[in-house]
Amino acid sequence: MSEFDFDLFVIGAGSGGVRAARMAAAAGMRVAVAEDRYMGGTCVNVGCVPKKLFVYASSYREAFEDAQAYGWEGQAGATFVWPTLRDNNAREITRLNGIYRNLLSNSGVQIIDGRAKLTGRQQVSVGEDCYSAERILVATGGWPYVPEFPGSEHAITSNEVFSLEVFPRRVLVVGGGYIAVEFAGIFAGLGAETHLSYRRDLFLRGFDKDIRHFVRDEMAKKQVNLHFSHDVKSIEKQADGSLNVHAADGSVFEVDAVLYATGRKPNTAGLGLEKLGVVLHKDGTIGVDDNFRSSVTSIFALGDVTGGPELTPVALAEAMALVKHWQTGKTAEIDYNNIPTAVFCQPNIGTVGLSEEEARQSGVPVVIYKSDFRAMRHSVSGRDERTLMKLIVDGSNDRVVGAHMVGPDAGEIIQGIAVAMKAGATKSVFDQTIGIHPTAAEEFVTMRSPVAD
């Protein structure tokens, strides 16, 4: 018999933790998972899944309006009922929580409910119970960050936004990343007076500049009031429950809710990592080697807590690579190049590979192809919404090194483009591919004339 209670103890039942636990158990390891709050992780409970459901909900208002041009009458006056969306979402998340529990249990993984803490290099405590494990995997992900300032306690985060008791008539979203632009679109689509505040001159830093400008212009058409170079200084709660938000420029917003989407920090507080000598970076992420091993040989970490791309599919891939490493002894193989991603703002962003700015900085000769058009659907509806598609090509070898889109179903389209880019597709291959007509996606294989520098 082993001297340990488990071969593997996983702290955190998010995407990466669950995948690693299941695969390790399937490989014959005795595995336990401890989770104190979100079975299935952020993505399932307060992230990707409910967020996209809310994006769907917020898109119906425009769909009802557009339907009139197609002969459907009586839909434009539809009323949004917040408790219906909130409660149906909660039921769906509860269903998914049960699925994750069953997946773990059916794999032979022992589920331990509670916040785990490392009390030794091969020892974990949960409440009053203590367990030993040959390996410990930390997969606790990230946690929303709200800076401290006068009244910051009145702000909410993406953890609370899905379960608000009352839908806010007026809302201020603070931030400039994925979550901020997505929720600004959600609130506006559901009928709230919506403001987005960002302290820099343009949101979505790191994305292709054309994409950022295009999304800015499209969001402004959808009743999202954009405030750039805008810095919140304080929040005051009024007697009626409303909030007065004071900015550095002297402006004051009176709103019913302030959502802070100003980034996430590693969820490592109270785990006991420092006491064991686990090296943490300045931002709190856990330092790991190519095999996800920390500075303590028995302790591993993966997913958002290590500071890599904060994407659910990345955590899943890392989990599979780690378990394979344990099985074979070979170095974990993860290719972080050309990872596709989507932002579910409205219209959506889909992107894979290099931005134009990154491509030019790399020193290769860059050839740019772009198409900006109104989608076929809106030729009848008359809605002033446009779609942008862009290809970045390495002129030295004709390889497509970046593909970007803003428009309906951008994520669905870019996923296919990502496969082609992984396979090394050249612009000539794109040109030789026959498009599906009539679709927006066919634009990616019909752009023939490069943009002049």
Phi, psi and omega in degrees: 000147179291152177283353183252153175292324182222154172281328181217130174242118182258127176258108181114117181257049173271194185304309182292316181296316180295316181297316179297317181298314182295316181292322179294319178295320178296334179274003176100004180277148174273117193234141171233149176232131175248132179217133184255347186217304190245090175294118186102349175087182180302315185305314183286322190266312184221032182223236189309312188292300180296327179301314182290326175299321179289328175297316176304312182301318185286345182275347185291329181301313178293324179298319178297318180295316181294330184300332183298324180291342179259014173096002179268120183249155175087008182261334189297335181269016182299147183252133178274132180243104184304312183302329180295312178296311182303313185285324176294323176297315180300320179295320179294319179294320177299319178298316180293323176304317179296322179297316180296320177299316181294320178301318179291311182299316181292342177272355181089014180273134176276125180264128179240116182276122179145164180279119181273152178220135178282121179248004177190169182295339177223037184217137181228138175244142175228109186063234180271354185264148181232138183229148175250148181210141178296319178231146175236131179245122177265117180221056187268359173065207183244174182218139182303141180248127173239120179295153179276129176201167181303118180089006182298337179294345180273352179279151173250167178235182178295345176290326185259343193295331184283347185238025179301139180294319182232138178287128182285133177286330181227132185219144173245124175256129182246123180142170183222018180254195180313302190297319181297309183291328178293313182287332174299317178293322179298308182298317180297317180295329179276357172108005179278147168291116192241132175237140175241122181249129177222135187284346178259183187277344181199135183282180178059048177302136181100341176276162177305136186298321178299321179297316182298315180293319182296315180295320177305313183291322180289322179295323180297332178287343187254032175064028169263118180276113186264132180232099180266162185051044186238125187235115178287133181250328180199159176231129178243128178273131182267168183299328181274005179094349179287169184236132172260120183255119182260131180252164182297332181277004178093351180287155179227129175253134172256114185225173178258344178205147175236116179260119177264121176233065188251032176107173180229150178241154180302135182273069186244357183300131176080006180280343180084018184294316183298319182297335181269355179089015177288126182286126176246141176285171182301329181275004178092354178287154182274128177284127180227160176268192183295343178253021175064021177269134178280186178291345173259119193300336182268356185246127181241163177207149177207171179081204186301332185292347180260356175088011177277194177303123186275072183225136180305313180299332177292316178299320178297316180295320179295320179298316180294321179293323181293313180296322177298321177299317179297326182284320189255338184082355179279155180299137179299132183254111177228127177255108182271006178277148175053048174276117180284151177210162179227149172242122185268047166285182183230111003286162184292157170248137169230136184208147175209140177085203187279145167284167177299320181296316179295319180297317181292323179293336181286344177092356180280153175292124187254133174240129186247135174237134181220149174219126181235117187208166174268129181299150184306321181305323186272357173293334177261317182293330181082003182294139180273072176230134183241163179241141177236134173231144185211134175241137175250123185239136174280110185295343182282334182222004177072008180289138172280118185249357177200140176221132186221144181212142167236121181160172180305137177059030181302320180298319180297320183287315183293333177302318178291321178297324181298322178298315180298319181291323176299326180279356177087027183300140175262168176298328178297323177295317176301316182296326181280348181279128179280131183281163174264119186245141353266120175221162172289324186301332182295342178299330181293340180247010179237002178283114187251330187257120178292156177282135179290140178292000000 
